[in-house]
């Protein structure tokens, strides 16, 4: 077992209220309960020694070393290792399979979280880990070492061989063994070993709930098979609703499932990523908590999900957003806050978990996010953009929420021309960011359209004047005649890949000369082998130390922009190359490092929604080009 496997060497499982990461070696090293943003039960990803993990590894019976000793066996000096691992998803599901291959046998661990009643809030969540052998004989070794509250809370153990109860302050974890598996106490943790032959099975179920909750009922192997069948049926039924039938079906389906896994079903709020504290640069300080709902990210996901036919998910978020509008002023005094907890709670106090060393010593590890109080005016554009994805917006958010939306646009008329922190949440001071002005333009443009189309009360004259003033300002102050490009903020020549959204939101035609020259400028400065940097921190200091990788969201937005600009072959080349940076099961973190490694929180929803947007646009342009040739 590696102390810190690469970030990308993980698969994601979940039950639409929380989720877990399982490494390609069978180690579950990240899990929070009862929600995505709750304290961790396992956080070995951030501190191998203090964070806790739940490992099921395997080797061939009779071999020295191997998983029974906590690591894959090295093999002889000239031969292969004792165990080779492979990881995959069961096609079109959220069920993860880790395979252990040895000369003597092939075993599998099947991991999933049953989806019972995802829309009802619960403190009780289950992880099913199913062991089976498909050839020969394999010995599995289990280690369950929970560490509650990011490793800050102690726990007591009670075990009778068939079950184990880990009791901590306010939380309990029940582990149940099924089949020929005996749990042995190992201090306050448990271990187990079992040798299985082809056709034999064993399983464990971990149930985490609030302290004092009833112990789960006894389970049998038949129960495990039923749980597996139910989980497979749930995901197959869900993905059948996808209407995408393009060239990249498998990757688009995987991205859609990932977005679903990262959405809190009781409220419809998507989180930005499953993790906190994973660095944008190994050993660096750019380590943030992404387990919250950003108005920006979630609003842009509405279009991606709608394009695929998932209108229920899109409408659920719009309903959540309508409630945020109706709540009135956020704690920072603005009509909306840039991010919230999944239940709409705006308080995200940031703390440093200085007892955790961080992934590969990348400290500090943070819980909570202090950027929640930042001023980022672009969120008003993204919010109205999301609400406007339905032609009958009044039917989505209702009259009262529309009135509140109109009040926010009235407020924006007085406030759009303020410096802010911008989309990238820099901590280097407020500036007149072009992207923020762009999305304020979107807010008024979509607001005007919706008020007109749905005959809703609105100060159209005032909104129109603000919209037009914004366009003129962006075209003059946001445009650099010297660079022949739109720039990051006024009175600068710095480029910014966030502006790749300009044609997508309809601000500028995708083949407008100004836009084509902006694309050319970005290609010369921000694009490296088809991968795109957000901006150059050296040219535009952001108040943080260290560097970062290319930003995968921007790389996919670049594909979109190229495709709509008619540069189809270049777009397809960039898209196909970008797909090679996905991990072994099609997941993306936030960034790509200089040697192709994935960096930042994982998996990142923003990247996967941009992949969907790029795939749909590129398919559309390829089909149009083929029709023209015909």
C-alpha positions as CSV (number, residue, x, y, z in Angstrom):
1,X,0.0,0.0,0.0
2,X,1.4,3.3,-1.0
3,X,1.2,6.1,1.6
4,X,0.1,8.6,-0.9
5,X,-1.0,7.3,-4.3
6,X,-1.3,9.8,-7.1
7,X,-4.5,11.9,-6.9
8,X,-5.8,10.4,-10.2
9,X,-5.4,6.8,-8.9
10,X,-8.8,6.8,-7.4
11,X,-12.4,6.0,-8.3
12,X,-15.5,7.7,-6.9
13,X,-18.6,6.0,-5.3
14,X,-21.5,7.6,-3.6
15,X,-25.2,7.5,-2.6
16,X,-26.1,11.1,-3.7
17,X,-25.7,12.5,-0.2
18,X,-22.0,11.7,0.4
19,X,-19.3,9.9,-1.4
20,X,-16.0,8.0,-1.0
21,X,-12.7,7.6,-2.9
22,X,-11.1,4.2,-3.4
23,X,-7.6,3.9,-4.7
24,X,-6.5,1.6,-7.5
25,X,-4.9,-0.6,-4.8
26,X,-8.3,-1.1,-3.0
27,X,-7.8,1.5,-0.3
28,X,-10.8,3.6,0.7
29,X,-8.9,6.7,1.9
30,X,-11.6,9.5,1.7
31,X,-15.1,9.4,3.1
32,X,-17.2,12.0,5.0
33,X,-20.5,11.5,6.7
34,X,-23.3,12.3,6.8
35,X,-22.8,14.7,4.0
36,X,-20.2,15.7,1.4
37,X,-19.2,18.7,3.6
38,X,-19.2,16.8,6.9
39,X,-16.0,15.9,8.9
40,X,-14.2,12.8,7.6
41,X,-14.4,9.2,8.7
42,X,-11.5,8.2,6.5
43,X,-8.9,10.9,5.4
44,X,-5.8,8.8,4.7
45,X,-5.6,10.8,1.4
46,X,-4.6,13.8,3.5
47,X,-2.6,12.0,6.2
48,X,-1.8,8.3,5.9
49,X,-1.0,8.0,9.6
50,X,-3.6,10.2,11.3
51,X,-6.4,10.3,8.7
52,X,-7.6,6.7,8.7
53,X,-8.4,4.3,5.8
54,X,-10.4,1.2,4.9
55,X,-8.2,-1.1,2.9
56,X,-9.0,-4.4,1.1
57,X,-5.9,-5.7,-0.7
58,X,-5.0,-9.1,-2.1
59,X,-2.2,-11.4,-2.9
60,X,-1.8,-15.1,-3.9
61,X,-1.8,-17.5,-1.0
62,X,1.6,-18.8,-0.1
63,X,3.5,-15.8,-1.6
64,X,5.8,-13.7,0.6
65,X,5.0,-10.0,1.0
66,X,1.9,-8.9,-0.9
67,X,-1.2,-7.3,0.5
68,X,-1.1,-9.4,3.7
69,X,1.9,-7.2,4.7
70,X,0.2,-4.0,3.7
71,X,1.8,-3.6,0.3
72,X,1.9,-5.3,-3.1
73,X,4.7,-7.8,-3.3
74,X,7.8,-6.8,-5.2
75,X,8.3,-10.0,-7.1
76,X,11.9,-11.1,-8.0
77,X,14.5,-8.9,-9.4
78,X,13.6,-9.7,-13.0
79,X,10.0,-10.7,-12.8
80,X,6.6,-9.0,-12.4
81,X,5.3,-8.0,-8.9
82,X,3.3,-10.5,-7.0
83,X,0.0,-8.6,-7.6
84,X,-1.0,-6.4,-10.5
85,X,-4.1,-4.2,-9.9
86,X,-6.6,-2.9,-12.4
87,X,-9.6,-0.7,-11.7
88,X,-12.7,-0.1,-13.7
89,X,-16.3,1.0,-13.5
90,X,-19.1,-1.4,-14.3
91,X,-20.3,0.2,-17.5
92,X,-22.7,3.1,-17.1
93,X,-22.9,2.8,-13.3
94,X,-21.3,4.2,-10.1
95,X,-20.1,0.7,-9.2
96,X,-16.3,0.4,-8.9
97,X,-14.3,-2.8,-9.4
98,X,-10.7,-3.2,-8.3
99,X,-9.1,-6.3,-9.8
100,X,-6.1,-8.1,-8.3
101,X,-4.2,-10.3,-10.8
102,X,-1.6,-12.9,-9.8
103,X,-0.2,-15.9,-11.5
104,X,-2.2,-18.1,-9.1
105,X,-5.5,-16.3,-9.2
106,X,-7.7,-13.2,-10.0
107,X,-9.8,-11.6,-7.4
108,X,-12.0,-8.6,-7.4
109,X,-13.3,-6.0,-4.8
110,X,-16.6,-4.5,-5.9
111,X,-17.3,-1.2,-4.2
112,X,-20.6,0.8,-4.2
113,X,-22.9,2.8,-1.9
114,X,-26.6,1.7,-2.1
115,X,-28.9,4.5,-3.2
116,X,-32.0,4.0,-1.0
117,X,-34.1,7.2,-0.8
118,X,-31.7,9.8,-1.9
119,X,-34.1,12.8,-1.6
120,X,-34.7,12.1,2.1
121,X,-32.0,13.5,4.4
122,X,-30.4,10.7,6.5
123,X,-27.5,10.3,8.9
124,X,-27.1,6.6,7.9
125,X,-24.9,5.7,4.9
126,X,-23.6,2.4,3.8
127,X,-20.5,1.3,1.9
128,X,-20.6,-2.3,0.5
129,X,-17.3,-4.0,-0.3
130,X,-17.8,-7.3,-2.1
131,X,-14.9,-9.7,-2.5
132,X,-14.9,-12.5,-5.1
133,X,-12.5,-14.7,-7.0
134,X,-12.9,-15.4,-10.7
135,X,-9.9,-17.6,-11.3
136,X,-7.6,-19.7,-9.0
137,X,-7.1,-18.6,-5.4
138,X,-6.6,-15.2,-3.9
139,X,-6.1,-14.1,-0.2
140,X,-7.7,-10.8,0.8
141,X,-6.5,-8.7,3.7
142,X,-8.9,-6.1,5.3
143,X,-7.9,-3.2,7.5
144,X,-10.5,-0.9,8.8
145,X,-9.1,2.1,10.6
146,X,-11.6,5.0,11.0
147,X,-10.5,8.3,12.4
148,X,-13.5,10.5,13.0
149,X,-13.6,14.3,12.6
150,X,-10.4,14.6,10.4
151,X,-8.6,12.4,12.9
152,X,-9.4,14.6,15.9
153,X,-11.9,12.4,17.8
154,X,-11.0,9.2,19.6
155,X,-13.2,6.1,19.3
156,X,-13.8,2.8,21.2
157,X,-14.0,-0.6,19.5
158,X,-16.4,-3.5,20.3
159,X,-16.1,-6.6,18.2
160,X,-17.4,-10.1,18.2
161,X,-15.7,-11.5,15.1
162,X,-18.7,-11.1,12.9
163,X,-19.3,-7.4,13.6
164,X,-17.4,-4.4,14.9
165,X,-18.6,-1.2,16.3
166,X,-16.5,1.9,16.2
167,X,-18.0,4.4,18.7
168,X,-16.9,8.0,18.6
169,X,-18.4,11.2,20.1
170,X,-21.6,11.8,18.1
171,X,-20.9,9.2,15.5
172,X,-20.8,5.4,15.2
173,X,-19.5,3.1,12.4
174,X,-20.8,-0.5,12.3
175,X,-18.8,-3.1,10.2
176,X,-20.5,-6.4,9.4
177,X,-18.7,-9.4,7.9
178,X,-20.5,-11.7,5.5
179,X,-19.2,-15.1,4.5
180,X,-16.0,-16.8,5.7
181,X,-14.5,-13.6,7.1
182,X,-13.6,-13.1,10.8
183,X,-12.9,-9.7,12.1
184,X,-10.0,-9.4,14.6
185,X,-9.3,-6.5,16.9
186,X,-6.1,-4.6,16.2
187,X,-6.0,-2.1,19.0
188,X,-8.9,0.2,18.3
189,X,-9.1,-1.0,14.7
190,X,-9.9,-4.3,13.0
191,X,-8.1,-6.6,10.6
192,X,-9.2,-9.8,8.7
193,X,-7.8,-12.2,6.3
194,X,-9.7,-14.7,4.0
195,X,-8.5,-17.0,1.3
196,X,-11.1,-17.6,-1.5
197,X,-11.1,-19.8,-4.5
198,X,-12.8,-19.4,-7.8
199,X,-16.5,-18.9,-7.4
200,X,-16.3,-18.0,-3.6
201,X,-17.4,-14.7,-2.1
202,X,-17.1,-12.6,1.0
203,X,-18.3,-9.1,1.8
204,X,-18.3,-6.4,4.4
205,X,-20.8,-3.6,5.0
206,X,-19.8,-0.4,6.7
207,X,-22.8,1.6,8.1
208,X,-22.1,5.0,9.5
209,X,-24.7,6.9,11.5
210,X,-25.1,9.3,14.4
211,X,-24.2,8.0,17.8
212,X,-27.0,6.1,19.5
213,X,-28.5,5.0,16.2
214,X,-29.8,1.4,15.9
215,X,-27.4,-1.2,14.8
216,X,-28.0,-2.4,11.2
217,X,-29.9,-5.7,10.9
218,X,-27.9,-8.9,10.1
219,X,-27.0,-9.3,6.5
220,X,-26.5,-12.4,4.3
221,X,-24.8,-12.9,1.0
222,X,-28.2,-12.9,-0.7
223,X,-28.7,-9.4,0.8
224,X,-25.4,-8.3,-0.7
225,X,-26.3,-9.6,-4.2
226,X,-29.7,-7.8,-3.9
227,X,-27.9,-4.6,-3.0
228,X,-25.6,-4.9,-5.9
229,X,-28.4,-5.7,-8.3
230,X,-30.4,-2.7,-7.0
231,X,-27.4,-0.3,-7.4
232,X,-26.7,-1.5,-11.0
233,X,-30.4,-1.1,-11.9
234,X,-30.5,2.4,-10.4
235,X,-27.6,3.6,-12.5
236,X,-28.7,1.9,-15.7
237,X,-32.2,3.4,-15.3
238,X,-30.8,6.8,-14.7
239,X,-28.3,6.9,-17.6
240,X,-30.9,5.7,-20.0
241,X,-32.4,9.2,-19.8
242,X,-29.3,10.6,-21.5
243,X,-30.0,11.7,-25.0
244,X,-26.4,12.2,-26.1
245,X,-25.6,9.8,-28.9
246,X,-22.4,11.3,-30.2
247,X,-18.8,10.2,-30.8
248,X,-17.7,10.3,-27.2
249,X,-20.6,8.4,-25.6
250,X,-18.6,6.6,-23.0
251,X,-16.8,9.7,-21.7
252,X,-19.9,11.8,-21.7
253,X,-21.9,9.2,-19.8
254,X,-19.0,8.9,-17.3
255,X,-19.0,12.7,-16.8
256,X,-22.8,12.7,-16.4
257,X,-22.6,10.0,-13.7
258,X,-19.8,11.9,-12.0
259,X,-21.9,15.1,-11.9
260,X,-24.8,13.0,-10.5
261,X,-22.5,11.5,-7.8
262,X,-21.4,15.0,-6.8
263,X,-25.0,16.3,-6.4
264,X,-26.7,16.4,-3.0
265,X,-30.1,14.9,-3.9
266,X,-32.2,16.3,-1.0
267,X,-31.7,19.8,-2.3
268,X,-30.4,19.4,-5.8
269,X,-27.2,21.3,-5.1
270,X,-24.0,20.1,-6.8
271,X,-20.7,20.4,-5.0
272,X,-17.5,21.5,-6.8
273,X,-15.5,18.4,-5.9
274,X,-15.5,15.5,-3.5
275,X,-12.4,16.6,-1.6
276,X,-10.6,19.3,0.4
277,X,-7.0,20.1,0.6
278,X,-5.6,18.4,-2.5
279,X,-3.0,20.8,-3.9
280,X,-2.7,22.6,-7.2
281,X,1.0,22.1,-6.8
282,X,2.7,19.3,-4.8
283,X,4.0,20.9,-1.6
284,X,2.2,24.2,-2.4
285,X,-0.3,26.2,-0.4
286,X,-3.1,26.4,-3.0
287,X,-5.2,23.8,-1.2
288,X,-8.8,24.6,-0.8
289,X,-12.1,23.0,0.3
290,X,-14.3,22.3,-2.7
291,X,-17.1,20.4,-1.0
292,X,-19.6,23.2,-1.3
293,X,-22.0,24.6,-3.9
294,X,-20.6,27.4,-6.0
295,X,-23.4,29.5,-7.6
296,X,-21.1,29.8,-10.7
297,X,-20.1,26.1,-11.2
298,X,-23.6,24.8,-10.4
299,X,-25.3,27.3,-12.6
300,X,-23.2,26.3,-15.6
301,X,-23.9,22.7,-14.9
302,X,-27.6,23.4,-15.6
303,X,-26.8,23.8,-19.3
304,X,-24.7,20.6,-19.5
305,X,-27.3,18.5,-17.8
306,X,-30.1,20.0,-19.8
307,X,-28.2,19.3,-23.1
308,X,-28.1,15.7,-22.1
309,X,-31.8,15.5,-21.2
310,X,-31.5,15.5,-17.4
311,X,-34.1,18.2,-16.9
312,X,-35.0,16.9,-13.4
313,X,-31.5,17.6,-12.1
314,X,-31.4,21.0,-13.8
315,X,-34.7,22.0,-12.4
316,X,-33.8,20.9,-8.9
317,X,-30.8,23.2,-8.8
318,X,-32.8,26.1,-10.2
319,X,-35.3,25.5,-7.4
320,X,-32.4,25.6,-4.9
321,X,-31.1,28.8,-6.5
322,X,-34.6,30.3,-6.3
323,X,-34.6,29.7,-2.5
324,X,-31.2,31.4,-2.2
325,X,-32.6,34.5,-4.0
326,X,-35.7,34.6,-1.7
327,X,-33.6,34.4,1.5
328,X,-32.4,38.0,1.0
329,X,-29.0,39.4,1.8
330,X,-26.2,37.0,2.5
331,X,-23.9,37.4,5.6
332,X,-21.5,39.5,3.4
333,X,-24.3,42.0,2.7
334,X,-24.7,41.1,-0.9
335,X,-27.9,39.6,-2.5
336,X,-26.1,36.3,-3.2
337,X,-23.0,34.7,-1.8
338,X,-20.6,32.9,-4.2
339,X,-20.9,29.6,-2.4
340,X,-23.1,27.8,0.1
341,X,-23.3,24.5,1.9
342,X,-25.5,22.0,0.1
343,X,-28.5,22.8,2.3
344,X,-28.1,26.6,1.6
345,X,-26.2,27.5,4.8
346,X,-24.0,30.4,4.0
347,X,-21.5,30.0,6.9
348,X,-18.3,28.3,5.7
349,X,-15.8,29.2,8.4
350,X,-12.3,28.3,7.1
351,X,-10.0,26.5,9.5
352,X,-6.6,25.0,9.1
353,X,-6.3,21.3,10.1
354,X,-2.7,21.7,11.1
355,X,-2.5,18.2,12.6
356,X,-2.8,16.7,9.1
357,X,0.4,16.7,7.0
358,X,-1.5,17.0,3.7
359,X,-1.2,14.8,0.6
360,X,2.5,14.3,0.1
361,X,3.2,17.0,2.7
362,X,1.1,19.6,0.9
363,X,0.0,21.8,3.8
364,X,-2.0,23.6,4.9
365,X,-5.1,21.4,4.9
366,X,-8.2,23.5,5.1
367,X,-11.8,22.8,6.0
368,X,-14.3,25.5,5.2
369,X,-13.7,28.2,2.7
370,X,-12.9,31.8,3.5
371,X,-13.5,32.9,-0.1
372,X,-17.2,32.6,0.7
373,X,-17.2,36.2,1.7
374,X,-15.6,37.5,-1.4
375,X,-17.3,39.8,-3.8
376,X,-17.6,38.1,-7.2
377,X,-20.1,40.0,-9.3
378,X,-20.1,37.4,-12.1
379,X,-22.3,35.1,-10.0
380,X,-25.4,37.2,-10.8
381,X,-24.9,36.5,-14.5
382,X,-24.5,32.8,-13.9
383,X,-27.5,32.6,-11.7
384,X,-29.8,34.3,-14.2
385,X,-28.2,32.3,-17.0
386,X,-29.2,29.1,-15.1
387,X,-32.7,30.3,-14.4
388,X,-33.1,31.3,-18.1
389,X,-32.3,27.8,-19.3
390,X,-36.0,27.1,-19.1
391,X,-38.3,29.0,-21.5
392,X,-40.9,29.2,-18.7
393,X,-38.7,30.5,-15.9
394,X,-41.8,31.5,-13.9
395,X,-42.8,27.9,-13.7
396,X,-39.4,26.9,-12.4
397,X,-38.9,29.4,-9.6
398,X,-42.4,30.9,-9.1
399,X,-43.7,34.5,-9.0
400,X,-42.2,35.4,-5.6
401,X,-38.7,34.2,-6.7
402,X,-39.0,36.1,-9.9
403,X,-39.8,39.3,-8.0
404,X,-36.7,38.7,-5.9
405,X,-34.7,38.0,-9.1
406,X,-35.9,41.4,-10.5
407,X,-35.0,43.1,-7.3
408,X,-31.5,41.7,-7.6
409,X,-31.2,43.0,-11.1
410,X,-32.3,46.4,-9.9
411,X,-29.6,46.2,-7.3
412,X,-27.1,45.1,-9.9
413,X,-27.9,48.3,-11.9
414,X,-26.3,50.2,-9.1
415,X,-23.5,47.8,-8.3
416,X,-22.1,46.2,-11.5
417,X,-19.3,48.8,-11.9
418,X,-17.4,47.8,-8.8
419,X,-14.0,46.1,-8.5
420,X,-14.2,42.5,-7.2
421,X,-12.1,39.4,-6.6
422,X,-13.0,37.7,-9.8
423,X,-13.8,34.2,-10.9
424,X,-10.6,32.6,-9.7
425,X,-11.0,33.9,-6.1
426,X,-7.6,35.5,-6.0
427,X,-6.4,36.9,-2.8
428,X,-4.5,39.7,-4.3
429,X,-7.0,42.5,-4.1
430,X,-10.1,43.6,-6.1
431,X,-9.8,44.6,-9.7
432,X,-12.1,45.5,-12.6
433,X,-12.2,42.0,-14.0
434,X,-13.6,41.7,-17.5
435,X,-15.2,38.3,-16.8
436,X,-17.2,39.8,-14.0
437,X,-18.5,42.6,-16.3
438,X,-19.2,40.0,-19.0
439,X,-21.4,38.0,-16.7
440,X,-23.2,41.1,-15.4
441,X,-24.0,41.7,-19.1
442,X,-25.4,38.2,-19.2
443,X,-27.5,38.9,-16.1
444,X,-29.3,41.8,-17.7
445,X,-29.5,40.2,-21.2
446,X,-31.2,37.0,-19.9
447,X,-33.3,39.0,-17.4
448,X,-34.7,41.2,-20.2
449,X,-35.4,38.1,-22.4
450,X,-37.2,36.3,-19.6
451,X,-39.2,39.3,-18.5
452,X,-40.3,39.8,-22.1
453,X,-41.0,36.2,-23.0
454,X,-42.9,35.5,-19.8
455,X,-44.7,38.9,-19.3
456,X,-43.1,39.4,-15.9
457,X,-42.8,42.8,-14.2
458,X,-39.4,44.4,-14.7
459,X,-37.7,47.8,-15.2
460,X,-36.8,47.0,-18.7
461,X,-35.6,50.5,-19.6
462,X,-33.1,50.5,-16.7
463,X,-31.9,47.0,-17.3
464,X,-31.4,47.7,-21.0
465,X,-29.4,50.8,-20.3
466,X,-27.1,48.8,-17.9
467,X,-26.7,46.0,-20.4
468,X,-25.7,48.4,-23.2
469,X,-23.3,50.3,-20.9
470,X,-21.6,47.0,-20.0
471,X,-21.2,46.0,-23.6
472,X,-19.6,49.3,-24.5
473,X,-17.3,49.3,-21.5
474,X,-16.1,45.7,-22.2
475,X,-15.5,46.5,-25.8
476,X,-13.5,49.6,-24.9
477,X,-11.8,49.0,-21.6
478,X,-11.8,45.2,-21.7
479,X,-10.2,45.1,-25.2
480,X,-6.5,45.7,-25.7
481,X,-5.8,47.1,-29.1
482,X,-2.1,46.3,-28.6
483,X,-2.7,42.6,-27.8
484,X,-5.7,42.4,-30.2
485,X,-7.5,40.5,-27.4
486,X,-9.9,40.8,-24.5
487,X,-7.9,41.0,-21.3
488,X,-8.2,39.8,-17.7
489,X,-9.0,43.2,-16.1
490,X,-9.1,46.8,-17.2
491,X,-5.9,48.7,-17.8
492,X,-3.9,45.6,-18.2
493,X,-2.6,43.3,-21.0
494,X,-3.0,40.1,-19.1
495,X,-4.9,37.3,-20.8
496,X,-7.5,35.1,-18.9
497,X,-9.0,31.9,-20.1
498,X,-12.3,32.6,-18.3
499,X,-13.1,34.7,-21.3
500,X,-13.5,31.6,-23.4
501,X,-17.1,31.7,-22.2
502,X,-17.7,34.9,-24.2
503,X,-19.2,33.1,-27.3
504,X,-20.9,30.4,-25.2
505,X,-23.0,33.0,-23.4
506,X,-23.7,34.9,-26.6
507,X,-21.8,38.1,-25.9
508,X,-19.8,37.9,-29.1
509,X,-20.2,35.8,-32.2
510,X,-17.8,32.8,-32.3
511,X,-16.3,34.0,-35.6
512,X,-16.2,37.7,-34.9
513,X,-12.7,39.1,-35.8
514,X,-12.2,40.4,-32.3
515,X,-12.9,37.0,-30.9
516,X,-10.7,35.1,-33.4
517,X,-7.8,37.4,-32.6
518,X,-8.4,36.8,-28.9
519,X,-8.3,33.0,-29.5
520,X,-5.0,33.5,-31.3
521,X,-3.5,35.5,-28.5
522,X,-4.6,32.9,-25.9
523,X,-3.0,30.2,-28.1
524,X,0.3,32.0,-28.1
525,X,0.3,32.7,-24.3
526,X,-2.0,30.4,-22.3
527,X,-2.1,27.2,-24.4
528,X,0.6,24.6,-24.0
529,X,0.2,21.5,-26.2
530,X,-3.6,22.0,-26.4
531,X,-3.8,22.4,-22.6
532,X,-4.8,25.8,-21.2
533,X,-3.6,27.8,-18.2
534,X,-6.1,30.1,-16.4
535,X,-3.8,33.0,-16.5
536,X,-0.1,33.8,-15.8
537,X,0.3,34.4,-12.0
538,X,3.7,36.0,-12.7
539,X,2.0,38.6,-15.0
540,X,-1.0,39.0,-12.7
541,X,0.0,38.3,-9.0
542,X,-2.8,36.6,-7.2
543,X,-1.6,36.9,-3.6
544,X,-0.5,33.3,-3.3
545,X,2.9,31.5,-3.5
546,X,3.7,28.8,-6.0
547,X,2.6,27.9,-9.4
548,X,-0.2,25.7,-10.8
549,X,-0.9,23.4,-13.7
550,X,-3.1,23.8,-16.7
551,X,-6.8,24.2,-15.8
552,X,-8.9,21.4,-17.3
553,X,-12.1,23.4,-17.3
554,X,-10.4,25.9,-19.6
555,X,-8.9,23.2,-21.8
556,X,-12.4,22.0,-22.6
557,X,-13.8,25.5,-23.0
558,X,-11.0,26.1,-25.5
559,X,-12.2,23.1,-27.5
560,X,-15.7,24.6,-27.4
561,X,-14.5,27.9,-28.7
562,X,-12.4,26.4,-31.4
563,X,-15.3,24.3,-32.6
564,X,-17.7,27.2,-32.8
565,X,-15.0,29.3,-34.5
566,X,-14.9,26.8,-37.3
567,X,-11.5,25.5,-36.4
568,X,-12.9,22.0,-36.2
569,X,-9.8,19.9,-36.9
570,X,-7.9,21.8,-34.3
571,X,-10.8,21.4,-31.8
572,X,-11.0,17.7,-32.4
573,X,-7.2,17.3,-32.0
574,X,-7.3,19.3,-28.7
575,X,-10.3,17.4,-27.4
576,X,-8.9,13.9,-28.2
577,X,-5.6,14.9,-26.6
578,X,-7.3,16.2,-23.5
579,X,-9.2,12.9,-23.1
580,X,-5.8,11.1,-22.8
581,X,-5.2,13.0,-19.5
582,X,-8.3,11.4,-17.9
583,X,-7.4,8.9,-15.2
584,X,-7.8,5.2,-15.8
585,X,-11.6,5.3,-15.4
586,X,-12.4,8.6,-17.1
587,X,-12.2,11.0,-14.1
588,X,-10.5,14.4,-14.0
589,X,-9.2,16.5,-11.2
590,X,-8.9,20.3,-11.4
591,X,-5.6,20.6,-13.1
592,X,-2.9,18.9,-15.2
593,X,0.7,19.2,-14.0
594,X,3.8,19.6,-16.1
595,X,4.4,15.8,-16.4
596,X,0.8,15.0,-17.1
597,X,-0.2,14.3,-13.4
598,X,-3.6,15.4,-12.2
599,X,-3.6,18.0,-9.5
600,X,-6.2,19.7,-7.2
601,X,-9.4,18.5,-5.8
602,X,-10.9,15.3,-7.3
603,X,-13.0,14.7,-9.2
604,X,-13.9,18.2,-10.2
605,X,-17.5,18.9,-11.4
606,X,-16.5,22.0,-13.4
607,X,-14.1,19.9,-15.6
608,X,-16.7,17.2,-16.3
609,X,-19.5,19.7,-17.2
610,X,-17.1,21.5,-19.6
611,X,-16.2,18.1,-21.1
612,X,-19.9,17.6,-21.8
613,X,-20.3,21.1,-23.3
614,X,-17.3,20.6,-25.5
615,X,-18.4,17.1,-26.7
616,X,-21.9,18.3,-27.6
617,X,-20.6,21.4,-29.5
618,X,-17.9,19.5,-31.3
619,X,-20.3,16.7,-32.4
620,X,-22.6,19.4,-33.7
621,X,-19.9,21.1,-35.7
622,X,-18.6,17.9,-37.1
623,X,-22.1,16.9,-38.2
624,X,-22.6,20.3,-39.8
625,X,-19.3,20.0,-41.7
626,X,-20.2,16.5,-42.9
627,X,-23.6,17.7,-44.1
628,X,-22.0,20.6,-46.0
629,X,-19.6,18.2,-47.7
630,X,-22.4,16.0,-48.7
